[in-house]
């Protein structure tokens, strides 16, 4: 054959091969995109010896001879095909037990989808995990040698012992060049990279670990495998649709991010996928460190200071109309904040009686009320005492109420009034009309300003004595105050104005008013509601289905509705105190709360929220059992929530589907976002017609506040 003919045949063969190849690729991407993905191996693989994924392609030579240059390694460790249909961004902490559980779930999911799922790792070592940051830096040093994933496995497996020596042993066991590893550990660039990852996490709204973004779909906390698998399946289906429509495989993940999470897509694409460094301004502000305190140490609680040594004076003002006993011109005034339902308040009375007997005209006793929120009968009992005071018989009533502490029901209060010789009709009217409520409110407000959180609390010329202390404690402080008072009188102070002058410069703190001044406009779309949408009074409550205080509030709000009828509506807003779904939470305070919230919203979709919530609140302690095995605890939680849903009449098939799909995630995120705007950090938080309510969680108090809101709204200029 002639040379010209041979050249011609070669050219024809190349051209034919080119077009055949193009036709094959076009058919693969157009008709069977998933099969095409399965046929083509990804750029990363698993090491044959360890079964652990590598950062780069496995080397056939010993590890020390195949260490890649640092510049050749991507900034974020990844495993799986670069053009995978699903990319999972894992934001994690090597010392976090929930992250370890999440790692196991990810491994199972990647095994189920070996050619369709890619994993990218972002560091978020939490401040309270002492060894998490050194472990993160060590993993990046291993990443420079293409061995991130083997060390990743070792670090999670040994997360209970991540000391420097232990990490070094792990590094050696995965075949690292230890001389280079030690040099890289000292390279500030790796610490800088961890800081950059922390900035990325903060920008993406992640404050706790673990957190995952599946093609941009955010999942917080270590979730059951089925939940994450459902998200992956949905994303695979959508990826196939986009491929059929002609989307290039290489651009698939970016488009999915922009579709699923447009608000966070730019940061993720630029800083994770494209490897650009985030600005330093994106980093969270570092917390101030206490001098000479090791990071892992927990500060010991301060030893209580003996009242005789605590010379702090509080500004305990007296109006002059309080129940008072003793010499009005006494050198020492004792002001006691008490609660008629409090057993400790009863126990301190003998000490006070001994004080009055011992010091005689040198002391006087002033009584103030501080009914505690968990003593349901205490507020009305306090009003009963003040109603008796209005008839000049407070101290007989005080004796009667403390003697019969377990008999404080309304009818029993009436019997006590009769027993001490009160005008019972006037007394009954005083209670029914809450005539002494302003005086009680004044006492409660002053108690808050003085930071009185428990009863009894006594102030001796403004100096605080907490609890039911023996006579000896009172006598030491009184003797000191007698000396101070005598010096003041000798210096020319008026005896009649002595007390006021002694506490005038005392300590007092500002407290929030019972009703906030500003009005917030809520979005109630899809929120559980009791009562008509056009009710005059709309009470919005941020709650957590694992919060015991929220459980106590439910019957109180039911009583408010029973008394006001359709004048009032109660609207439930979700605020789970868990970093699994609440980005504002730095820790998982209530680990069952997020999953319970999704079940509750699925029940709400069937108009069965309140029955479900009632059952969950009643079973709060057994909702998620304690124990070390997270998968066992999560399984028990899911079983319990399913049981409560079934008992409430919920269609389980539909509800389970919605929970797996996180169908109502936007509603949950909206409620959490509104809580953040209002700076609500705890539950329950109550808002009446958009105004924050900070008063006692009692039926009559909430009703009074609601009526005040309506009155002030009517009086406001239109």
HELIX and SHEET records of a PDB file:
HELIX    1   1 UNK A    3  UNK A   31  1                                  29    
HELIX    2   2 UNK A   33  UNK A   39  1                                   7    
HELIX    3   3 UNK A   63  UNK A   65  5                                   3    
HELIX    4   4 UNK A   70  UNK A   72  5                                   3    
HELIX    5   5 UNK A   97  UNK A  112  1                                  16    
HELIX    6   6 UNK A  132  UNK A  144  1                                  13    
HELIX    7   7 UNK A  148  UNK A  157  1                                  10    
HELIX    8   8 UNK A  164  UNK A  173  1                                  10    
HELIX    9   9 UNK A  178  UNK A  185  1                                   8    
HELIX   10  10 UNK A  188  UNK A  203  1                                  16    
HELIX   11  11 UNK A  225  UNK A  244  1                                  20    
HELIX   12  12 UNK A  249  UNK A  251  5                                   3    
HELIX   13  13 UNK A  252  UNK A  260  1                                   9    
HELIX   14  14 UNK A  262  UNK A  268  1                                   7    
HELIX   15  15 UNK A  269  UNK A  273  3                                   5    
HELIX   16  16 UNK A  280  UNK A  282  5                                   3    
HELIX   17  17 UNK A  343  UNK A  347  1                                   5    
HELIX   18  18 UNK A  349  UNK A  359  1                                  11    
HELIX   19  19 UNK A  360  UNK A  362  5                                   3    
HELIX   20  20 UNK A  378  UNK A  390  1                                  13    
HELIX   21  21 UNK A  394  UNK A  403  1                                  10    
HELIX   22  22 UNK A  410  UNK A  419  1                                  10    
HELIX   23  23 UNK A  424  UNK A  432  1                                   9    
HELIX   24  24 UNK A  437  UNK A  449  1                                  13    
HELIX   25  25 UNK A  471  UNK A  490  1                                  20    
HELIX   26  26 UNK A  498  UNK A  503  1                                   6    
HELIX   27  27 UNK A  548  UNK A  564  1                                  17    
HELIX   28  28 UNK A  565  UNK A  567  5                                   3    
HELIX   29  29 UNK A  593  UNK A  605  1                                  13    
HELIX   30  30 UNK A  609  UNK A  618  1                                  10    
HELIX   31  31 UNK A  620  UNK A  622  5                                   3    
HELIX   32  32 UNK A  630  UNK A  647  1                                  18    
HELIX   33  33 UNK A  652  UNK A  661  1                                  10    
HELIX   34  34 UNK A  665  UNK A  677  1                                  13    
HELIX   35  35 UNK A  699  UNK A  715  1                                  17    
SHEET    1   A 5 UNK A  78  UNK A  79  0                                        
SHEET    2   A 5 UNK A 117  UNK A 123 -1                                        
SHEET    3   A 5 UNK A  86  UNK A  92  1                                        
SHEET    4   A 5 UNK A 211  UNK A 214 -1                                        
SHEET    5   A 5 UNK A 217  UNK A 220 -1                                        
SHEET    1   B 5 UNK A 324  UNK A 326  0                                        
SHEET    2   B 5 UNK A 363  UNK A 369 -1                                        
SHEET    3   B 5 UNK A 332  UNK A 338  1                                        
SHEET    4   B 5 UNK A 457  UNK A 460 -1                                        
SHEET    5   B 5 UNK A 463  UNK A 466 -1                                        
SHEET    1   C 5 UNK A 529  UNK A 530  0                                        
SHEET    2   C 5 UNK A 568  UNK A 574 -1                                        
SHEET    3   C 5 UNK A 537  UNK A 543  1                                        
SHEET    4   C 5 UNK A 685  UNK A 688 -1                                        
SHEET    5   C 5 UNK A 691  UNK A 693 -1                                        
END                                                                             
